[in-house]
Amino acid sequence: MAFQQDYLAIPPITRAYTTTCLLTTIAVQLEFVTAYQLYFNPELIFKKFQLWRLITCFCFYGGIGFNFFFNLLFTYRYCRHLEEGSFRGRAADFLYMFIFGGTLMIIMALFVNIVFLGSALTIMLVYVWSRRNPFVRMNFFGLLNFQAPYLPWVLFAFSLLLGNSIIVDLMGIIVGHIYYFLEDIFPREQGGFKILRTPRFLHWLFDETRRQRDENDTRPNVGNEVPFGAGGFHWQ
């Protein structure tokens, strides 16, 4: 089936994460689980050992509606562009970025009243992609033209106009910048060195299979393609 082929063509981490987000939302919508069983709650995590909340708090964007489709679309697009672009053949490093970013967000969430962190993770992905593609020109609603590094701030302003919490966007931008600085900037500075080192067991689990797939993959690198934006509007 064409759908199955297209689905399996999605890079594994992007496929796994976006599918998990979709299935989680459907499960809540069908009342198989409730949002109260998923949200980030330090007391329930560390005192009652409900450790799944460390993951599920990143997988639920709220009920099916504009906010859900907005976040899922951006997560899919920029996650895939990163995985097929600057992280091509480096699945372990890509997963480690998720772990690093998610850990920082959980630490930050201990001090602010945020119970779902998926939107912040989306902004982090957008931020890292935008800084690694600084010369890509983008267009919003045919009115606003800007280069890719301004995209996180455009989304920040868009969230502000919609009345959403700006703390979530700021968290994603801050964590994205920390990762970008430690991974792309500091090691290239005079006296700099690589701080973020992917654990060897992740390389052992992911990279050998990934290399074998890439050797047989004749698709062009789409890491620098400009994705579609919120609500299906074309970003150029």
Biotite code that builds the C-alpha atoms (Angstrom):
import biotite.structure as struc

atoms = struc.array([
    struc.Atom([0.000, 0.000, 0.000], chain_id="A", res_id=1, res_name="MET", atom_name="CA", element="C"),
    struc.Atom([1.172, 3.492, -0.832], chain_id="A", res_id=2, res_name="ALA", atom_name="CA", element="C"),
    struc.Atom([0.337, 4.794, 2.639], chain_id="A", res_id=3, res_name="PHE", atom_name="CA", element="C"),
    struc.Atom([2.339, 2.045, 4.303], chain_id="A", res_id=4, res_name="GLN", atom_name="CA", element="C"),
    struc.Atom([5.316, 2.707, 2.032], chain_id="A", res_id=5, res_name="GLN", atom_name="CA", element="C"),
    struc.Atom([5.169, 6.447, 2.727], chain_id="A", res_id=6, res_name="ASP", atom_name="CA", element="C"),
    struc.Atom([4.839, 5.828, 6.443], chain_id="A", res_id=7, res_name="TYR", atom_name="CA", element="C"),
    struc.Atom([7.798, 3.461, 6.560], chain_id="A", res_id=8, res_name="LEU", atom_name="CA", element="C"),
    struc.Atom([9.840, 5.976, 4.547], chain_id="A", res_id=9, res_name="ALA", atom_name="CA", element="C"),
    struc.Atom([9.629, 8.426, 7.458], chain_id="A", res_id=10, res_name="ILE", atom_name="CA", element="C"),
    struc.Atom([12.887, 8.354, 9.463], chain_id="A", res_id=11, res_name="PRO", atom_name="CA", element="C"),
    struc.Atom([12.526, 6.107, 12.532], chain_id="A", res_id=12, res_name="PRO", atom_name="CA", element="C"),
    struc.Atom([12.769, 8.657, 15.348], chain_id="A", res_id=13, res_name="ILE", atom_name="CA", element="C"),
    struc.Atom([10.424, 11.090, 13.625], chain_id="A", res_id=14, res_name="THR", atom_name="CA", element="C"),
    struc.Atom([8.027, 8.249, 12.886], chain_id="A", res_id=15, res_name="ARG", atom_name="CA", element="C"),
    struc.Atom([8.125, 6.906, 16.445], chain_id="A", res_id=16, res_name="ALA", atom_name="CA", element="C"),
    struc.Atom([7.665, 10.266, 18.154], chain_id="A", res_id=17, res_name="TYR", atom_name="CA", element="C"),
    struc.Atom([4.913, 11.687, 15.946], chain_id="A", res_id=18, res_name="THR", atom_name="CA", element="C"),
    struc.Atom([3.044, 8.370, 15.964], chain_id="A", res_id=19, res_name="THR", atom_name="CA", element="C"),
    struc.Atom([3.230, 8.286, 19.762], chain_id="A", res_id=20, res_name="THR", atom_name="CA", element="C"),
    struc.Atom([1.872, 11.841, 19.974], chain_id="A", res_id=21, res_name="CYS", atom_name="CA", element="C"),
    struc.Atom([-0.980, 10.986, 17.613], chain_id="A", res_id=22, res_name="LEU", atom_name="CA", element="C"),
    struc.Atom([-1.912, 7.749, 19.375], chain_id="A", res_id=23, res_name="LEU", atom_name="CA", element="C"),
    struc.Atom([-1.735, 9.415, 22.788], chain_id="A", res_id=24, res_name="THR", atom_name="CA", element="C"),
    struc.Atom([-4.159, 12.126, 21.705], chain_id="A", res_id=25, res_name="THR", atom_name="CA", element="C"),
    struc.Atom([-6.528, 9.572, 20.173], chain_id="A", res_id=26, res_name="ILE", atom_name="CA", element="C"),
    struc.Atom([-6.387, 7.484, 23.365], chain_id="A", res_id=27, res_name="ALA", atom_name="CA", element="C"),
    struc.Atom([-7.362, 10.519, 25.444], chain_id="A", res_id=28, res_name="VAL", atom_name="CA", element="C"),
    struc.Atom([-10.071, 11.495, 22.967], chain_id="A", res_id=29, res_name="GLN", atom_name="CA", element="C"),
    struc.Atom([-11.564, 7.981, 23.154], chain_id="A", res_id=30, res_name="LEU", atom_name="CA", element="C"),
    struc.Atom([-11.215, 8.048, 26.958], chain_id="A", res_id=31, res_name="GLU", atom_name="CA", element="C"),
    struc.Atom([-8.918, 5.029, 27.139], chain_id="A", res_id=32, res_name="PHE", atom_name="CA", element="C"),
    struc.Atom([-6.739, 7.224, 29.351], chain_id="A", res_id=33, res_name="VAL", atom_name="CA", element="C"),
    struc.Atom([-7.141, 10.708, 30.774], chain_id="A", res_id=34, res_name="THR", atom_name="CA", element="C"),
    struc.Atom([-4.843, 13.710, 30.644], chain_id="A", res_id=35, res_name="ALA", atom_name="CA", element="C"),
    struc.Atom([-4.533, 13.452, 34.434], chain_id="A", res_id=36, res_name="TYR", atom_name="CA", element="C"),
    struc.Atom([-2.660, 10.182, 33.942], chain_id="A", res_id=37, res_name="GLN", atom_name="CA", element="C"),
    struc.Atom([-0.157, 11.783, 31.556], chain_id="A", res_id=38, res_name="LEU", atom_name="CA", element="C"),
    struc.Atom([0.808, 15.213, 32.826], chain_id="A", res_id=39, res_name="TYR", atom_name="CA", element="C"),
    struc.Atom([4.087, 16.158, 34.515], chain_id="A", res_id=40, res_name="PHE", atom_name="CA", element="C"),
    struc.Atom([3.710, 15.892, 38.279], chain_id="A", res_id=41, res_name="ASN", atom_name="CA", element="C"),
    struc.Atom([6.973, 15.725, 40.276], chain_id="A", res_id=42, res_name="PRO", atom_name="CA", element="C"),
    struc.Atom([5.275, 14.395, 43.401], chain_id="A", res_id=43, res_name="GLU", atom_name="CA", element="C"),
    struc.Atom([3.652, 11.482, 41.567], chain_id="A", res_id=44, res_name="LEU", atom_name="CA", element="C"),
    struc.Atom([6.850, 10.785, 39.624], chain_id="A", res_id=45, res_name="ILE", atom_name="CA", element="C"),
    struc.Atom([9.356, 10.817, 42.458], chain_id="A", res_id=46, res_name="PHE", atom_name="CA", element="C"),
    struc.Atom([7.199, 9.704, 45.378], chain_id="A", res_id=47, res_name="LYS", atom_name="CA", element="C"),
    struc.Atom([4.847, 7.229, 43.713], chain_id="A", res_id=48, res_name="LYS", atom_name="CA", element="C"),
    struc.Atom([7.261, 6.247, 40.912], chain_id="A", res_id=49, res_name="PHE", atom_name="CA", element="C"),
    struc.Atom([4.863, 7.009, 38.046], chain_id="A", res_id=50, res_name="GLN", atom_name="CA", element="C"),
    struc.Atom([7.892, 7.289, 35.776], chain_id="A", res_id=51, res_name="LEU", atom_name="CA", element="C"),
    struc.Atom([5.900, 7.111, 32.543], chain_id="A", res_id=52, res_name="TRP", atom_name="CA", element="C"),
    struc.Atom([4.940, 10.749, 33.111], chain_id="A", res_id=53, res_name="ARG", atom_name="CA", element="C"),
    struc.Atom([8.503, 11.735, 32.213], chain_id="A", res_id=54, res_name="LEU", atom_name="CA", element="C"),
    struc.Atom([7.678, 10.622, 28.670], chain_id="A", res_id=55, res_name="ILE", atom_name="CA", element="C"),
    struc.Atom([3.930, 11.137, 28.323], chain_id="A", res_id=56, res_name="THR", atom_name="CA", element="C"),
    struc.Atom([4.189, 14.820, 29.270], chain_id="A", res_id=57, res_name="CYS", atom_name="CA", element="C"),
    struc.Atom([5.961, 15.296, 25.905], chain_id="A", res_id=58, res_name="PHE", atom_name="CA", element="C"),
    struc.Atom([3.363, 13.359, 23.901], chain_id="A", res_id=59, res_name="CYS", atom_name="CA", element="C"),
    struc.Atom([0.108, 15.218, 24.501], chain_id="A", res_id=60, res_name="PHE", atom_name="CA", element="C"),
    struc.Atom([-0.738, 18.610, 22.995], chain_id="A", res_id=61, res_name="TYR", atom_name="CA", element="C"),
    struc.Atom([-4.295, 18.807, 24.286], chain_id="A", res_id=62, res_name="GLY", atom_name="CA", element="C"),
    struc.Atom([-7.554, 17.761, 22.687], chain_id="A", res_id=63, res_name="GLY", atom_name="CA", element="C"),
    struc.Atom([-7.924, 17.466, 18.929], chain_id="A", res_id=64, res_name="ILE", atom_name="CA", element="C"),
    struc.Atom([-8.111, 20.986, 17.538], chain_id="A", res_id=65, res_name="GLY", atom_name="CA", element="C"),
    struc.Atom([-6.004, 23.753, 16.055], chain_id="A", res_id=66, res_name="PHE", atom_name="CA", element="C"),
    struc.Atom([-3.291, 23.582, 18.736], chain_id="A", res_id=67, res_name="ASN", atom_name="CA", element="C"),
    struc.Atom([-2.929, 19.819, 18.283], chain_id="A", res_id=68, res_name="PHE", atom_name="CA", element="C"),
    struc.Atom([-2.614, 19.939, 14.487], chain_id="A", res_id=69, res_name="PHE", atom_name="CA", element="C"),
    struc.Atom([-0.312, 22.988, 14.667], chain_id="A", res_id=70, res_name="PHE", atom_name="CA", element="C"),
    struc.Atom([2.124, 21.251, 17.004], chain_id="A", res_id=71, res_name="ASN", atom_name="CA", element="C"),
    struc.Atom([1.934, 17.869, 15.288], chain_id="A", res_id=72, res_name="LEU", atom_name="CA", element="C"),
    struc.Atom([2.583, 19.428, 11.874], chain_id="A", res_id=73, res_name="LEU", atom_name="CA", element="C"),
    struc.Atom([5.573, 21.436, 13.072], chain_id="A", res_id=74, res_name="PHE", atom_name="CA", element="C"),
    struc.Atom([6.956, 18.515, 15.050], chain_id="A", res_id=75, res_name="THR", atom_name="CA", element="C"),
    struc.Atom([6.724, 16.211, 12.044], chain_id="A", res_id=76, res_name="TYR", atom_name="CA", element="C"),
    struc.Atom([8.169, 18.701, 9.561], chain_id="A", res_id=77, res_name="ARG", atom_name="CA", element="C"),
    struc.Atom([11.130, 19.956, 11.530], chain_id="A", res_id=78, res_name="TYR", atom_name="CA", element="C"),
    struc.Atom([11.886, 16.662, 13.216], chain_id="A", res_id=79, res_name="CYS", atom_name="CA", element="C"),
    struc.Atom([12.025, 15.001, 9.803], chain_id="A", res_id=80, res_name="ARG", atom_name="CA", element="C"),
    struc.Atom([14.091, 17.798, 8.255], chain_id="A", res_id=81, res_name="HIS", atom_name="CA", element="C"),
    struc.Atom([16.634, 17.501, 11.053], chain_id="A", res_id=82, res_name="LEU", atom_name="CA", element="C"),
    struc.Atom([16.760, 13.701, 10.926], chain_id="A", res_id=83, res_name="GLU", atom_name="CA", element="C"),
    struc.Atom([17.151, 13.651, 7.139], chain_id="A", res_id=84, res_name="GLU", atom_name="CA", element="C"),
    struc.Atom([19.387, 16.719, 7.112], chain_id="A", res_id=85, res_name="GLY", atom_name="CA", element="C"),
    struc.Atom([22.097, 17.543, 9.640], chain_id="A", res_id=86, res_name="SER", atom_name="CA", element="C"),
    struc.Atom([21.470, 14.302, 11.568], chain_id="A", res_id=87, res_name="PHE", atom_name="CA", element="C"),
    struc.Atom([21.371, 12.059, 8.530], chain_id="A", res_id=88, res_name="ARG", atom_name="CA", element="C"),
    struc.Atom([23.056, 8.758, 9.392], chain_id="A", res_id=89, res_name="GLY", atom_name="CA", element="C"),
    struc.Atom([23.346, 9.878, 13.031], chain_id="A", res_id=90, res_name="ARG", atom_name="CA", element="C"),
    struc.Atom([20.210, 8.503, 14.632], chain_id="A", res_id=91, res_name="ALA", atom_name="CA", element="C"),
    struc.Atom([21.937, 8.033, 17.992], chain_id="A", res_id=92, res_name="ALA", atom_name="CA", element="C"),
    struc.Atom([23.025, 11.674, 18.086], chain_id="A", res_id=93, res_name="ASP", atom_name="CA", element="C"),
    struc.Atom([19.511, 12.764, 17.143], chain_id="A", res_id=94, res_name="PHE", atom_name="CA", element="C"),
    struc.Atom([17.954, 10.701, 19.915], chain_id="A", res_id=95, res_name="LEU", atom_name="CA", element="C"),
    struc.Atom([20.519, 12.080, 22.345], chain_id="A", res_id=96, res_name="TYR", atom_name="CA", element="C"),
    struc.Atom([19.406, 15.603, 21.411], chain_id="A", res_id=97, res_name="MET", atom_name="CA", element="C"),
    struc.Atom([15.865, 14.600, 22.423], chain_id="A", res_id=98, res_name="PHE", atom_name="CA", element="C"),
    struc.Atom([17.131, 13.165, 25.722], chain_id="A", res_id=99, res_name="ILE", atom_name="CA", element="C"),
    struc.Atom([19.281, 16.206, 26.466], chain_id="A", res_id=100, res_name="PHE", atom_name="CA", element="C"),
    struc.Atom([16.546, 18.700, 25.590], chain_id="A", res_id=101, res_name="GLY", atom_name="CA", element="C"),
    struc.Atom([13.850, 16.749, 27.409], chain_id="A", res_id=102, res_name="GLY", atom_name="CA", element="C"),
    struc.Atom([15.987, 16.497, 30.552], chain_id="A", res_id=103, res_name="THR", atom_name="CA", element="C"),
    struc.Atom([16.598, 20.259, 30.628], chain_id="A", res_id=104, res_name="LEU", atom_name="CA", element="C"),
    struc.Atom([12.896, 20.942, 30.134], chain_id="A", res_id=105, res_name="MET", atom_name="CA", element="C"),
    struc.Atom([11.943, 18.620, 32.987], chain_id="A", res_id=106, res_name="ILE", atom_name="CA", element="C"),
    struc.Atom([14.403, 20.410, 35.269], chain_id="A", res_id=107, res_name="ILE", atom_name="CA", element="C"),
    struc.Atom([12.977, 23.776, 34.237], chain_id="A", res_id=108, res_name="MET", atom_name="CA", element="C"),
    struc.Atom([9.419, 22.506, 34.685], chain_id="A", res_id=109, res_name="ALA", atom_name="CA", element="C"),
    struc.Atom([10.182, 21.885, 38.356], chain_id="A", res_id=110, res_name="LEU", atom_name="CA", element="C"),
    struc.Atom([10.248, 25.663, 38.826], chain_id="A", res_id=111, res_name="PHE", atom_name="CA", element="C"),
    struc.Atom([7.388, 26.765, 36.565], chain_id="A", res_id=112, res_name="VAL", atom_name="CA", element="C"),
    struc.Atom([3.786, 25.666, 36.320], chain_id="A", res_id=113, res_name="ASN", atom_name="CA", element="C"),
    struc.Atom([3.921, 23.693, 33.048], chain_id="A", res_id=114, res_name="ILE", atom_name="CA", element="C"),
    struc.Atom([2.453, 20.206, 32.979], chain_id="A", res_id=115, res_name="VAL", atom_name="CA", element="C"),
    struc.Atom([2.811, 19.306, 29.274], chain_id="A", res_id=116, res_name="PHE", atom_name="CA", element="C"),
    struc.Atom([6.127, 19.909, 27.510], chain_id="A", res_id=117, res_name="LEU", atom_name="CA", element="C"),
    struc.Atom([5.472, 18.741, 23.941], chain_id="A", res_id=118, res_name="GLY", atom_name="CA", element="C"),
    struc.Atom([5.051, 22.260, 22.561], chain_id="A", res_id=119, res_name="SER", atom_name="CA", element="C"),
    struc.Atom([8.366, 23.331, 24.099], chain_id="A", res_id=120, res_name="ALA", atom_name="CA", element="C"),
    struc.Atom([10.067, 20.342, 22.460], chain_id="A", res_id=121, res_name="LEU", atom_name="CA", element="C"),
    struc.Atom([8.569, 21.380, 19.111], chain_id="A", res_id=122, res_name="THR", atom_name="CA", element="C"),
    struc.Atom([10.006, 24.881, 19.461], chain_id="A", res_id=123, res_name="ILE", atom_name="CA", element="C"),
    struc.Atom([13.386, 23.388, 20.359], chain_id="A", res_id=124, res_name="MET", atom_name="CA", element="C"),
    struc.Atom([13.376, 21.367, 17.121], chain_id="A", res_id=125, res_name="LEU", atom_name="CA", element="C"),
    struc.Atom([12.394, 24.456, 15.141], chain_id="A", res_id=126, res_name="VAL", atom_name="CA", element="C"),
    struc.Atom([15.150, 26.484, 16.794], chain_id="A", res_id=127, res_name="TYR", atom_name="CA", element="C"),
    struc.Atom([17.920, 23.984, 16.068], chain_id="A", res_id=128, res_name="VAL", atom_name="CA", element="C"),
    struc.Atom([16.771, 23.586, 12.446], chain_id="A", res_id=129, res_name="TRP", atom_name="CA", element="C"),
    struc.Atom([16.549, 27.352, 11.938], chain_id="A", res_id=130, res_name="SER", atom_name="CA", element="C"),
    struc.Atom([20.057, 27.991, 13.249], chain_id="A", res_id=131, res_name="ARG", atom_name="CA", element="C"),
    struc.Atom([21.499, 25.251, 11.049], chain_id="A", res_id=132, res_name="ARG", atom_name="CA", element="C"),
    struc.Atom([19.762, 26.671, 7.965], chain_id="A", res_id=133, res_name="ASN", atom_name="CA", element="C"),
    struc.Atom([20.406, 30.402, 8.436], chain_id="A", res_id=134, res_name="PRO", atom_name="CA", element="C"),
    struc.Atom([20.111, 31.418, 4.776], chain_id="A", res_id=135, res_name="PHE", atom_name="CA", element="C"),
    struc.Atom([16.733, 29.837, 4.044], chain_id="A", res_id=136, res_name="VAL", atom_name="CA", element="C"),
    struc.Atom([14.176, 32.510, 3.155], chain_id="A", res_id=137, res_name="ARG", atom_name="CA", element="C"),
    struc.Atom([10.700, 32.086, 4.598], chain_id="A", res_id=138, res_name="MET", atom_name="CA", element="C"),
    struc.Atom([7.346, 33.732, 4.080], chain_id="A", res_id=139, res_name="ASN", atom_name="CA", element="C"),
    struc.Atom([4.338, 33.914, 6.379], chain_id="A", res_id=140, res_name="PHE", atom_name="CA", element="C"),
    struc.Atom([0.846, 34.567, 4.958], chain_id="A", res_id=141, res_name="PHE", atom_name="CA", element="C"),
    struc.Atom([2.486, 36.180, 1.928], chain_id="A", res_id=142, res_name="GLY", atom_name="CA", element="C"),
    struc.Atom([3.136, 39.285, 4.038], chain_id="A", res_id=143, res_name="LEU", atom_name="CA", element="C"),
    struc.Atom([6.120, 38.684, 6.267], chain_id="A", res_id=144, res_name="LEU", atom_name="CA", element="C"),
    struc.Atom([9.472, 37.697, 4.771], chain_id="A", res_id=145, res_name="ASN", atom_name="CA", element="C"),
    struc.Atom([12.354, 36.652, 6.976], chain_id="A", res_id=146, res_name="PHE", atom_name="CA", element="C"),
    struc.Atom([15.276, 34.273, 7.218], chain_id="A", res_id=147, res_name="GLN", atom_name="CA", element="C"),
    struc.Atom([15.053, 30.967, 9.061], chain_id="A", res_id=148, res_name="ALA", atom_name="CA", element="C"),
    struc.Atom([16.747, 32.051, 12.329], chain_id="A", res_id=149, res_name="PRO", atom_name="CA", element="C"),
    struc.Atom([13.802, 34.369, 13.007], chain_id="A", res_id=150, res_name="TYR", atom_name="CA", element="C"),
    struc.Atom([11.256, 31.544, 12.729], chain_id="A", res_id=151, res_name="LEU", atom_name="CA", element="C"),
    struc.Atom([11.165, 30.655, 16.458], chain_id="A", res_id=152, res_name="PRO", atom_name="CA", element="C"),
    struc.Atom([10.496, 34.298, 17.290], chain_id="A", res_id=153, res_name="TRP", atom_name="CA", element="C"),
    struc.Atom([7.756, 34.527, 14.669], chain_id="A", res_id=154, res_name="VAL", atom_name="CA", element="C"),
    struc.Atom([6.122, 31.485, 16.282], chain_id="A", res_id=155, res_name="LEU", atom_name="CA", element="C"),
    struc.Atom([6.610, 33.115, 19.673], chain_id="A", res_id=156, res_name="PHE", atom_name="CA", element="C"),
    struc.Atom([4.750, 36.228, 18.477], chain_id="A", res_id=157, res_name="ALA", atom_name="CA", element="C"),
    struc.Atom([2.070, 34.047, 16.885], chain_id="A", res_id=158, res_name="PHE", atom_name="CA", element="C"),
    struc.Atom([1.516, 32.234, 20.191], chain_id="A", res_id=159, res_name="SER", atom_name="CA", element="C"),
    struc.Atom([1.318, 35.559, 21.964], chain_id="A", res_id=160, res_name="LEU", atom_name="CA", element="C"),
    struc.Atom([-1.385, 36.742, 19.564], chain_id="A", res_id=161, res_name="LEU", atom_name="CA", element="C"),
    struc.Atom([-3.342, 33.533, 20.164], chain_id="A", res_id=162, res_name="LEU", atom_name="CA", element="C"),
    struc.Atom([-3.169, 34.059, 23.916], chain_id="A", res_id=163, res_name="GLY", atom_name="CA", element="C"),
    struc.Atom([-1.033, 30.991, 24.592], chain_id="A", res_id=164, res_name="ASN", atom_name="CA", element="C"),
    struc.Atom([1.510, 30.807, 27.395], chain_id="A", res_id=165, res_name="SER", atom_name="CA", element="C"),
    struc.Atom([4.783, 32.371, 26.273], chain_id="A", res_id=166, res_name="ILE", atom_name="CA", element="C"),
    struc.Atom([6.702, 30.418, 28.920], chain_id="A", res_id=167, res_name="ILE", atom_name="CA", element="C"),
    struc.Atom([6.419, 27.266, 26.813], chain_id="A", res_id=168, res_name="VAL", atom_name="CA", element="C"),
    struc.Atom([7.882, 28.969, 23.742], chain_id="A", res_id=169, res_name="ASP", atom_name="CA", element="C"),
    struc.Atom([10.640, 30.608, 25.762], chain_id="A", res_id=170, res_name="LEU", atom_name="CA", element="C"),
    struc.Atom([11.538, 27.265, 27.302], chain_id="A", res_id=171, res_name="MET", atom_name="CA", element="C"),
    struc.Atom([11.868, 25.695, 23.842], chain_id="A", res_id=172, res_name="GLY", atom_name="CA", element="C"),
    struc.Atom([13.981, 28.609, 22.579], chain_id="A", res_id=173, res_name="ILE", atom_name="CA", element="C"),
    struc.Atom([16.265, 28.569, 25.624], chain_id="A", res_id=174, res_name="ILE", atom_name="CA", element="C"),
    struc.Atom([16.821, 24.810, 25.513], chain_id="A", res_id=175, res_name="VAL", atom_name="CA", element="C"),
    struc.Atom([17.286, 24.896, 21.737], chain_id="A", res_id=176, res_name="GLY", atom_name="CA", element="C"),
    struc.Atom([19.903, 27.617, 22.078], chain_id="A", res_id=177, res_name="HIS", atom_name="CA", element="C"),
    struc.Atom([21.736, 25.754, 24.838], chain_id="A", res_id=178, res_name="ILE", atom_name="CA", element="C"),
    struc.Atom([21.938, 22.649, 22.656], chain_id="A", res_id=179, res_name="TYR", atom_name="CA", element="C"),
    struc.Atom([22.980, 24.644, 19.582], chain_id="A", res_id=180, res_name="TYR", atom_name="CA", element="C"),
    struc.Atom([25.668, 26.514, 21.522], chain_id="A", res_id=181, res_name="PHE", atom_name="CA", element="C"),
    struc.Atom([27.127, 23.400, 23.158], chain_id="A", res_id=182, res_name="LEU", atom_name="CA", element="C"),
    struc.Atom([27.001, 21.315, 19.989], chain_id="A", res_id=183, res_name="GLU", atom_name="CA", element="C"),
    struc.Atom([27.723, 23.779, 17.167], chain_id="A", res_id=184, res_name="ASP", atom_name="CA", element="C"),
    struc.Atom([29.368, 26.887, 18.630], chain_id="A", res_id=185, res_name="ILE", atom_name="CA", element="C"),
    struc.Atom([31.494, 26.153, 21.695], chain_id="A", res_id=186, res_name="PHE", atom_name="CA", element="C"),
    struc.Atom([33.498, 23.226, 20.201], chain_id="A", res_id=187, res_name="PRO", atom_name="CA", element="C"),
    struc.Atom([34.617, 25.552, 17.367], chain_id="A", res_id=188, res_name="ARG", atom_name="CA", element="C"),
    struc.Atom([35.694, 28.387, 19.649], chain_id="A", res_id=189, res_name="GLU", atom_name="CA", element="C"),
    struc.Atom([39.356, 28.822, 20.549], chain_id="A", res_id=190, res_name="GLN", atom_name="CA", element="C"),
    struc.Atom([39.976, 26.501, 23.456], chain_id="A", res_id=191, res_name="GLY", atom_name="CA", element="C"),
    struc.Atom([36.569, 24.898, 22.988], chain_id="A", res_id=192, res_name="GLY", atom_name="CA", element="C"),
    struc.Atom([35.867, 21.193, 23.124], chain_id="A", res_id=193, res_name="PHE", atom_name="CA", element="C"),
    struc.Atom([32.963, 18.854, 22.587], chain_id="A", res_id=194, res_name="LYS", atom_name="CA", element="C"),
    struc.Atom([30.757, 18.680, 25.675], chain_id="A", res_id=195, res_name="ILE", atom_name="CA", element="C"),
    struc.Atom([27.810, 16.650, 24.426], chain_id="A", res_id=196, res_name="LEU", atom_name="CA", element="C"),
    struc.Atom([28.921, 13.102, 23.724], chain_id="A", res_id=197, res_name="ARG", atom_name="CA", element="C"),
    struc.Atom([26.347, 10.527, 22.723], chain_id="A", res_id=198, res_name="THR", atom_name="CA", element="C"),
    struc.Atom([26.590, 7.386, 24.907], chain_id="A", res_id=199, res_name="PRO", atom_name="CA", element="C"),
    struc.Atom([28.138, 4.446, 23.106], chain_id="A", res_id=200, res_name="ARG", atom_name="CA", element="C"),
    struc.Atom([25.179, 2.159, 23.748], chain_id="A", res_id=201, res_name="PHE", atom_name="CA", element="C"),
    struc.Atom([22.978, 4.497, 21.676], chain_id="A", res_id=202, res_name="LEU", atom_name="CA", element="C"),
    struc.Atom([25.463, 4.264, 18.795], chain_id="A", res_id=203, res_name="HIS", atom_name="CA", element="C"),
    struc.Atom([25.448, 0.493, 19.171], chain_id="A", res_id=204, res_name="TRP", atom_name="CA", element="C"),
    struc.Atom([21.641, 0.360, 19.136], chain_id="A", res_id=205, res_name="LEU", atom_name="CA", element="C"),
    struc.Atom([20.950, 2.780, 16.279], chain_id="A", res_id=206, res_name="PHE", atom_name="CA", element="C"),
    struc.Atom([23.823, 3.762, 14.036], chain_id="A", res_id=207, res_name="ASP", atom_name="CA", element="C"),
    struc.Atom([24.784, 0.431, 12.492], chain_id="A", res_id=208, res_name="GLU", atom_name="CA", element="C"),
    struc.Atom([21.243, -0.179, 11.266], chain_id="A", res_id=209, res_name="THR", atom_name="CA", element="C"),
    struc.Atom([20.957, 3.446, 10.218], chain_id="A", res_id=210, res_name="ARG", atom_name="CA", element="C"),
    struc.Atom([24.141, 3.290, 8.128], chain_id="A", res_id=211, res_name="ARG", atom_name="CA", element="C"),
    struc.Atom([22.944, 0.166, 6.359], chain_id="A", res_id=212, res_name="GLN", atom_name="CA", element="C"),
    struc.Atom([19.653, 1.869, 5.492], chain_id="A", res_id=213, res_name="ARG", atom_name="CA", element="C"),
    struc.Atom([21.396, 5.018, 4.263], chain_id="A", res_id=214, res_name="ASP", atom_name="CA", element="C"),
    struc.Atom([23.650, 3.013, 1.935], chain_id="A", res_id=215, res_name="GLU", atom_name="CA", element="C"),
    struc.Atom([20.535, 1.772, 0.149], chain_id="A", res_id=216, res_name="ASN", atom_name="CA", element="C"),
    struc.Atom([18.708, 5.082, 0.322], chain_id="A", res_id=217, res_name="ASP", atom_name="CA", element="C"),
    struc.Atom([18.770, 6.951, -2.976], chain_id="A", res_id=218, res_name="THR", atom_name="CA", element="C"),
    struc.Atom([16.418, 9.730, -1.908], chain_id="A", res_id=219, res_name="ARG", atom_name="CA", element="C"),
    struc.Atom([17.882, 13.255, -2.067], chain_id="A", res_id=220, res_name="PRO", atom_name="CA", element="C"),
    struc.Atom([18.811, 15.022, 1.152], chain_id="A", res_id=221, res_name="ASN", atom_name="CA", element="C"),
    struc.Atom([15.835, 17.223, 1.991], chain_id="A", res_id=222, res_name="VAL", atom_name="CA", element="C"),
    struc.Atom([17.344, 18.787, 5.076], chain_id="A", res_id=223, res_name="GLY", atom_name="CA", element="C"),
    struc.Atom([17.319, 22.264, 3.534], chain_id="A", res_id=224, res_name="ASN", atom_name="CA", element="C"),
    struc.Atom([13.884, 22.113, 1.983], chain_id="A", res_id=225, res_name="GLU", atom_name="CA", element="C"),
    struc.Atom([11.439, 24.642, 3.329], chain_id="A", res_id=226, res_name="VAL", atom_name="CA", element="C"),
    struc.Atom([8.518, 22.961, 5.080], chain_id="A", res_id=227, res_name="PRO", atom_name="CA", element="C"),
    struc.Atom([4.890, 23.847, 5.286], chain_id="A", res_id=228, res_name="PHE", atom_name="CA", element="C"),
    struc.Atom([3.880, 25.917, 8.246], chain_id="A", res_id=229, res_name="GLY", atom_name="CA", element="C"),
    struc.Atom([0.936, 26.237, 10.543], chain_id="A", res_id=230, res_name="ALA", atom_name="CA", element="C"),
    struc.Atom([-2.435, 25.291, 9.206], chain_id="A", res_id=231, res_name="GLY", atom_name="CA", element="C"),
    struc.Atom([-1.046, 24.270, 5.833], chain_id="A", res_id=232, res_name="GLY", atom_name="CA", element="C"),
    struc.Atom([0.216, 27.729, 4.887], chain_id="A", res_id=233, res_name="PHE", atom_name="CA", element="C"),
    struc.Atom([3.307, 27.603, 2.720], chain_id="A", res_id=234, res_name="HIS", atom_name="CA", element="C"),
    struc.Atom([6.538, 28.934, 4.204], chain_id="A", res_id=235, res_name="TRP", atom_name="CA", element="C"),
    struc.Atom([8.949, 29.830, 1.442], chain_id="A", res_id=236, res_name="GLN", atom_name="CA", element="C"),
])
